[in-house]
Amino acid sequence: MILPKFISASVSRSVRFHLFRGRILLGLRQYDKAISDFKCALRLNWRHEQAALWLKKASRAIPRSGETGSLT
């Protein structure tokens, strides 16, 4: 099924919004919220490679006990 252009554009904007906010939250070390945004972007577009990449980065950035949680 092909979606009308306005729905497709709306989904695309929503994905970009969640990616942008997720990256900000990740930078603020709010890992759970960032992960939630990246997962939401993937629910909207399960093929979105950047969302999958950032979800992986956010998951790895969660500090384990005794670690500082570096993003690099």
C-alpha positions in Angstrom: 0.0 0.0 0.0 1.3 3.4 -0.9 0.7 6.2 1.5 -0.5 9.6 0.4 2.2 12.2 0.2 1.1 14.2 3.2 1.1 11.1 5.4 4.5 10.1 4.2 5.9 13.6 4.7 4.4 13.7 8.2 6.1 10.4 9.1 9.4 11.6 7.7 9.2 14.7 9.8 8.3 12.7 12.9 11.3 10.4 12.4 13.6 13.4 12.0 12.2 14.9 15.2 12.8 11.8 17.2 16.3 11.4 15.9 17.1 15.1 16.6 15.6 14.9 20.1 17.2 11.6 20.8 20.7 12.9 19.9 20.2 15.9 22.2 19.0 13.6 25.1 22.0 11.3 24.5 24.3 14.3 24.8 22.6 15.3 28.0 23.2 11.7 29.2 19.5 11.0 29.5 20.0 7.5 28.0 16.6 6.0 28.6 14.8 8.9 27.0 17.2 8.9 24.1 16.7 5.2 23.5 13.0 5.7 23.7 13.1 8.3 20.9 15.3 6.2 18.7 13.0 3.3 19.1 10.0 5.5 18.3 11.8 6.6 15.1 12.3 2.9 14.2 8.6 2.1 14.9 7.7 4.8 12.4 10.3 3.6 9.8 11.9 0.3 10.7 14.4 0.6 7.8 15.9 3.9 9.0 19.6 3.2 9.3 20.5 6.3 11.3 17.9 5.5 13.9 19.3 2.0 14.3 22.8 3.4 14.5 21.9 5.9 17.2 20.0 3.4 19.1 23.1 1.2 19.2 25.3 4.1 20.3 22.8 5.1 23.0 22.6 1.5 24.3 26.4 1.3 24.5 26.7 4.6 26.2 24.7 3.6 29.3 27.2 3.6 32.1 27.8 0.3 33.9 28.5 0.4 37.6 31.8 2.1 38.2 32.0 3.6 34.7 31.6 7.2 33.6 29.6 6.6 30.4 31.7 8.2 27.7 30.1 8.6 24.3 33.2 7.8 22.3 
